[in-house]
Amino acid sequence: MPTFQYTARDMSGKSVQGTLEAGSQREATSQLTGRDLFPTKITEQKSGSGLSLFSGKKKKVKGQIMATFYGQLASLLRSGVPMIRSLTILGEQSSTPVLGEVLHEIRGRVEDGEPIGDTMARYPGVFSDMAVNMVRAGTEGGFLEDALDRVGVFTELQEDLKGRTISAMAYPAFLFTVGTVVISALLVFFVPKFDMLFDRLRQKGEMPAMTEALLGFSNFLQGYGWIVMILGVVLIIVLRTQLQTERGQDIFDKVKLKVPVLGDILMNLSVARFCRVLGTLLANGVPILKSLDISKSATGNRLLSRSISDATENIRSGESLAKPLRQSGYFPISVVEMISVGEESNSLDRVLPEIADSLEKRTFRRLDLFVRLLEPLMLLVMAVLVLAVVMALLIPVLKSSTSL
């Protein structure tokens, strides 16, 4: 069905823009009139242009903005504002063009009688599977406001977790980048200036091996550095291509978990995400099989997702969740035991968020310690490398001065 872009005025005379699907321009006009909008311009939109329905699927909105949106929508609905009016208000107030456009389109579909959960599912780049299913469960169970509140809180927690992880690794990444640039600049621009000064020592056979190696490496970078850069770019492209394949993603996820210290940190964070998503979905009435299917993608690791898929098959055949998780070897024993107790007491929806909180606290303590140790270690490595360069240049200078 064609998509039309329109400009219209509402009952108060305010200009409104958006898109809608209709069989013809006359049908589009009829739809707008039914929404109490008076069209001033309607044009058929070519596929792929503008912020159409399809761009909502491709474009994404920041998690913090979505967390605020869920909370605001819940507050409006709880205050008695109708859904369509709430969507209109939030769409007009949105500071993000993509979200504003999506909300206009959602409002139109809701006006046409489509359930809000089904409409949100059309925009996977904006609304996560978890949010869609919780809204569906809230709509069917009559607790939509509470479901939206929980989605907002969960989204904010996830963004906080992501932000803390990134900020913890930012300074080590900065040190690594600066150190690489400084050492490269020394080797390419500073070291070659000493090559001619050491000719006499080289002729006498008194050139230290350390200095000879340094000068050789520096000359190599000057002559073939561009080849190294090209090979580096090619390697990055090949790796990125491989990471888009299932086998490449499996290998990468396996390697991540094998990295000393950091692997355990990444594992615990993935397990914590899984527990929080699963617990939140179960608390909002989403069936456990559907909840597991959604939460397995929240781990961010294909090996863990596969283990959860096996657990799903166990539950489908009437067995427990804890057993296959224990057999996978990826889930900590303490976590598996708490899940087992939660299953036996029928309180998984309460136990899982507690597991996530506990895991995140322990993991961030380890991450802080890891970063605190990593920073001086990187500084020490940089200092040793710079000292090695200086000593390699200073020793021949001292030899030359004593031989005069």
Legacy VTK file of the C-alpha trace (Angstrom):
# vtk DataFile Version 3.0
C-alpha trace
ASCII
DATASET POLYDATA
POINTS 404 float
0.000 0.000 0.000
1.385 3.478 -0.899
2.655 5.757 1.848
1.577 9.421 1.784
3.276 12.328 3.495
0.897 15.024 4.647
0.765 18.493 6.126
-2.486 19.334 7.889
-4.031 21.541 10.564
-5.826 20.294 13.657
-8.933 21.772 15.285
-6.855 24.446 17.038
-5.213 25.515 13.764
-1.825 24.030 14.615
0.203 22.601 11.723
0.756 18.823 11.879
3.023 16.714 9.657
3.249 12.954 9.292
2.794 9.935 7.052
0.076 7.341 6.597
-0.731 4.364 4.410
-3.711 4.562 2.055
-4.876 3.074 -1.208
-5.140 6.494 -2.873
-4.820 10.202 -2.186
-8.600 10.454 -1.733
-8.493 7.674 0.881
-5.621 9.460 2.649
-7.718 12.646 2.753
-10.636 10.685 4.176
-8.419 9.198 6.904
-7.115 12.620 7.915
-10.612 14.061 8.027
-11.663 11.210 10.288
-8.878 12.246 12.688
-10.179 15.839 12.784
-7.263 17.002 10.634
-7.652 19.320 7.631
-5.003 18.439 5.017
-3.216 21.250 3.191
-0.752 19.053 1.319
-0.661 15.314 0.577
2.092 13.745 -1.523
2.862 10.114 -2.241
6.209 9.203 -0.718
8.759 7.320 -2.739
10.179 4.198 -1.049
13.283 4.990 0.991
12.760 8.779 1.174
12.121 10.810 4.280
11.116 9.584 7.677
8.570 7.080 6.495
7.230 4.046 8.280
10.261 2.105 7.123
12.774 4.601 8.513
11.290 3.996 11.963
12.419 0.400 11.574
15.946 1.360 10.581
16.619 4.350 12.770
17.158 4.031 16.486
16.424 6.235 19.463
18.740 6.491 22.483
17.752 4.352 25.432
17.673 7.284 27.857
15.147 9.100 25.643
12.991 5.965 25.461
13.143 5.532 29.253
11.822 9.095 29.647
9.103 8.440 27.051
7.820 5.319 28.830
7.668 7.147 32.158
5.869 10.159 30.667
3.319 7.989 28.834
2.605 6.057 32.037
2.116 9.323 33.983
-0.269 10.745 31.372
-2.360 7.569 31.227
-2.466 7.323 35.026
-3.711 10.936 35.158
-6.660 10.046 32.932
-5.351 11.436 29.622
-6.582 9.205 26.744
-3.978 7.182 24.824
-4.394 9.075 21.538
-4.101 12.452 23.269
-1.076 11.231 25.234
0.684 10.101 22.051
-0.119 13.451 20.415
1.355 15.410 23.334
4.518 13.319 23.526
4.970 13.393 19.749
4.745 17.175 19.656
7.088 17.581 22.645
9.668 15.068 21.415
13.132 16.527 20.866
14.029 13.574 18.625
12.583 13.810 15.081
12.527 10.020 14.601
10.552 9.398 17.807
8.194 12.282 17.034
7.463 10.901 13.581
6.994 7.359 14.887
4.558 8.558 17.582
2.506 10.413 14.950
2.247 7.212 12.915
1.443 5.110 15.986
-1.303 7.535 16.968
-2.878 7.171 13.519
-2.856 3.383 13.728
-4.262 3.394 17.270
-7.052 5.694 16.053
-7.801 3.096 13.377
-8.251 0.480 16.100
-4.878 -1.272 16.067
-3.625 -2.327 19.551
-0.762 -0.184 20.856
1.499 -3.235 21.341
1.051 -4.402 17.731
1.720 -0.891 16.470
4.932 -0.604 18.506
6.105 -3.936 17.088
6.282 -2.310 13.635
9.264 -0.216 14.847
11.903 -2.650 16.182
14.585 0.032 15.899
12.688 2.166 18.424
10.827 -0.285 20.681
12.572 -3.417 21.964
10.913 -6.847 21.943
10.775 -6.686 25.726
8.932 -3.343 25.694
6.463 -4.557 23.053
5.606 -7.755 24.929
5.280 -5.993 28.282
2.931 -3.415 26.736
0.884 -6.226 25.185
0.690 -8.015 28.529
-0.208 -4.762 30.292
-2.937 -3.986 27.766
-4.491 -7.439 28.071
-4.162 -7.568 31.872
-5.321 -4.022 32.575
-2.048 -2.811 34.097
-0.594 -0.876 31.140
0.561 2.082 33.272
2.522 -0.197 35.614
3.997 -2.088 32.661
5.178 1.172 31.055
6.691 2.292 34.356
8.617 -0.973 34.642
9.833 -0.728 31.037
11.044 2.813 31.759
12.860 1.786 34.947
14.398 -1.236 33.232
15.549 0.827 30.226
17.106 3.416 32.536
18.938 0.714 34.491
20.292 -0.790 31.276
21.488 2.598 30.052
23.128 3.252 33.421
24.865 -0.117 33.212
26.072 0.604 29.690
27.246 4.106 30.644
29.174 2.880 33.693
30.902 0.192 31.623
31.895 2.644 28.894
33.103 5.294 31.354
35.169 2.681 33.217
36.994 1.707 30.020
37.289 5.216 28.559
40.475 6.277 30.382
42.425 3.048 29.653
41.408 3.363 25.994
42.613 6.990 26.007
45.954 5.960 27.547
46.393 3.223 24.953
45.649 5.621 22.081
47.972 8.349 23.380
50.725 5.837 24.100
50.489 4.363 20.595
50.635 7.824 18.994
53.624 8.940 21.136
55.669 5.780 20.497
54.842 5.848 16.762
55.855 9.529 16.498
59.170 8.800 18.255
59.953 5.912 15.918
58.958 7.646 12.690
60.136 11.242 13.230
62.661 11.334 16.085
64.724 8.134 15.935
65.777 8.355 12.226
67.631 11.635 12.926
70.262 9.653 14.878
71.019 7.187 12.082
73.785 9.300 10.465
75.332 10.131 13.860
76.071 6.485 14.570
77.808 5.635 11.249
81.272 5.598 12.823
80.216 3.185 15.572
78.572 0.988 12.955
81.777 0.926 10.881
83.802 -0.041 13.976
81.280 -2.760 14.798
80.573 -1.158 18.154
76.897 -0.369 17.529
74.775 -1.842 20.368
72.313 -4.493 19.173
69.472 -2.681 20.927
70.175 0.517 18.971
70.602 -1.362 15.673
67.247 -3.066 16.158
65.554 0.238 17.019
66.982 2.003 13.948
66.072 -0.945 11.729
62.483 -0.962 12.988
62.275 2.822 12.559
63.569 2.605 8.971
61.084 -0.162 8.268
58.201 2.021 9.475
59.420 4.940 7.374
59.748 2.858 4.240
56.880 0.426 4.629
54.596 2.068 7.196
51.973 2.724 4.547
51.894 -0.988 3.712
51.402 -1.790 7.405
48.505 0.695 7.547
46.872 -0.802 4.448
47.254 -4.323 5.854
45.737 -3.098 9.120
42.722 -1.646 7.304
42.310 -4.848 5.264
42.536 -6.919 8.452
39.833 -4.788 10.110
37.563 -5.164 7.058
38.097 -8.953 6.997
37.384 -9.217 10.722
34.230 -7.122 10.424
33.079 -9.280 7.502
33.741 -12.453 9.488
31.904 -11.067 12.508
28.773 -10.761 10.377
28.760 -14.541 9.875
27.399 -16.965 12.478
30.713 -18.829 12.730
32.643 -15.574 13.185
30.264 -14.371 15.906
30.545 -17.727 17.700
34.353 -17.537 17.674
34.375 -13.910 18.830
31.937 -14.579 21.681
34.000 -17.595 22.761
37.250 -15.587 22.685
35.668 -12.766 24.740
34.788 -15.177 27.524
38.315 -16.676 27.536
40.102 -13.353 28.174
41.588 -13.435 31.702
39.642 -11.349 34.267
37.753 -9.421 31.572
36.059 -12.606 30.349
34.496 -13.260 33.763
33.343 -9.636 33.962
31.663 -9.822 30.547
30.094 -13.178 31.445
28.600 -11.861 34.687
27.229 -8.739 32.999
25.579 -10.895 30.300
24.019 -13.187 32.910
22.815 -10.146 34.882
21.130 -8.709 31.765
19.429 -12.036 31.098
18.146 -12.301 34.681
16.848 -8.729 34.733
15.026 -9.013 31.390
13.530 -12.408 32.235
12.441 -11.295 35.711
10.879 -8.090 34.381
8.927 -9.969 31.694
7.681 -12.632 34.123
6.604 -9.952 36.617
4.460 -8.400 33.886
2.623 -11.583 32.994
4.515 -12.575 29.842
4.550 -16.404 29.507
7.870 -17.988 30.454
8.577 -19.522 27.023
8.056 -16.169 25.323
10.081 -14.455 28.071
13.009 -16.824 27.572
12.892 -16.318 23.817
13.144 -12.534 24.307
15.637 -12.525 27.173
18.157 -14.819 25.471
18.952 -12.069 22.946
19.603 -9.637 25.828
22.752 -11.528 26.856
24.722 -10.209 23.881
26.554 -13.546 23.644
25.605 -16.357 21.278
26.991 -19.102 23.540
24.798 -18.007 26.428
21.834 -17.581 24.074
22.281 -21.158 22.898
22.328 -22.386 26.496
19.102 -20.511 27.197
17.530 -22.019 24.058
18.351 -25.482 25.421
16.755 -24.472 28.712
13.648 -23.380 26.812
13.349 -26.844 25.293
13.640 -28.337 28.786
10.791 -26.187 30.075
8.693 -27.018 27.016
9.058 -30.699 27.898
8.088 -30.040 31.511
11.537 -29.948 33.142
13.274 -27.225 35.180
15.147 -24.139 33.990
18.083 -24.493 36.383
19.337 -27.910 35.190
20.399 -27.009 31.598
21.803 -23.674 32.805
24.035 -25.564 35.258
25.108 -28.035 32.553
26.098 -25.238 30.160
28.962 -24.164 32.448
28.418 -20.486 31.669
26.186 -19.610 34.610
27.725 -19.214 38.105
26.703 -21.977 40.531
25.275 -19.435 42.989
23.026 -18.010 40.245
21.813 -21.466 39.202
21.018 -22.366 42.830
19.005 -19.153 43.321
17.091 -19.836 40.080
16.392 -23.370 41.289
15.030 -22.059 44.606
12.948 -19.478 42.729
11.427 -22.211 40.566
10.584 -24.375 43.563
8.965 -21.475 45.432
7.278 -20.097 42.298
8.974 -16.718 42.830
11.255 -16.428 39.783
9.847 -12.969 38.939
11.113 -11.708 42.324
14.348 -13.713 42.561
15.735 -12.898 39.104
15.960 -9.091 39.576
17.663 -9.719 42.936
20.207 -11.947 41.171
20.792 -9.205 38.592
21.335 -6.563 41.302
23.784 -8.783 43.201
25.726 -9.765 40.065
26.000 -6.171 38.848
27.292 -4.925 42.212
29.945 -7.659 42.424
30.914 -7.270 38.798
31.317 -3.506 38.976
33.530 -3.858 42.040
35.733 -6.208 40.004
35.579 -3.899 36.988
36.643 -0.902 39.097
39.540 -2.899 40.516
40.514 -4.118 37.045
40.515 -0.579 35.653
42.483 0.769 38.635
45.157 -1.868 38.049
45.057 -1.442 34.271
45.726 2.322 34.340
49.099 2.215 36.190
50.038 -0.919 34.219
49.524 0.905 30.924
51.438 3.934 32.218
54.267 1.616 33.258
54.351 -0.054 29.827
54.467 3.368 28.125
57.259 4.503 30.443
59.288 1.319 29.776
58.902 1.701 25.999
59.924 5.366 26.053
62.850 4.530 28.359
63.931 1.742 26.006
63.957 4.183 23.061
65.909 6.781 25.052
68.460 4.225 26.310
68.918 2.773 22.815
69.828 6.260 21.593
71.776 7.359 24.661
74.175 4.392 24.919
75.793 5.015 21.465
76.049 8.743 22.251
77.980 7.926 25.458
80.213 5.485 23.571
80.952 8.106 20.917
81.857 10.711 23.554
84.255 8.332 25.408
85.999 7.275 22.212
86.886 10.863 21.268
LINES 1 405
404 0 1 2 3 4 5 6 7 8 9 10 11 12 13 14 15 16 17 18 19 20 21 22 23 24 25 26 27 28 29 30 31 32 33 34 35 36 37 38 39 40 41 42 43 44 45 46 47 48 49 50 51 52 53 54 55 56 57 58 59 60 61 62 63 64 65 66 67 68 69 70 71 72 73 74 75 76 77 78 79 80 81 82 83 84 85 86 87 88 89 90 91 92 93 94 95 96 97 98 99 100 101 102 103 104 105 106 107 108 109 110 111 112 113 114 115 116 117 118 119 120 121 122 123 124 125 126 127 128 129 130 131 132 133 134 135 136 137 138 139 140 141 142 143 144 145 146 147 148 149 150 151 152 153 154 155 156 157 158 159 160 161 162 163 164 165 166 167 168 169 170 171 172 173 174 175 176 177 178 179 180 181 182 183 184 185 186 187 188 189 190 191 192 193 194 195 196 197 198 199 200 201 202 203 204 205 206 207 208 209 210 211 212 213 214 215 216 217 218 219 220 221 222 223 224 225 226 227 228 229 230 231 232 233 234 235 236 237 238 239 240 241 242 243 244 245 246 247 248 249 250 251 252 253 254 255 256 257 258 259 260 261 262 263 264 265 266 267 268 269 270 271 272 273 274 275 276 277 278 279 280 281 282 283 284 285 286 287 288 289 290 291 292 293 294 295 296 297 298 299 300 301 302 303 304 305 306 307 308 309 310 311 312 313 314 315 316 317 318 319 320 321 322 323 324 325 326 327 328 329 330 331 332 333 334 335 336 337 338 339 340 341 342 343 344 345 346 347 348 349 350 351 352 353 354 355 356 357 358 359 360 361 362 363 364 365 366 367 368 369 370 371 372 373 374 375 376 377 378 379 380 381 382 383 384 385 386 387 388 389 390 391 392 393 394 395 396 397 398 399 400 401 402 403
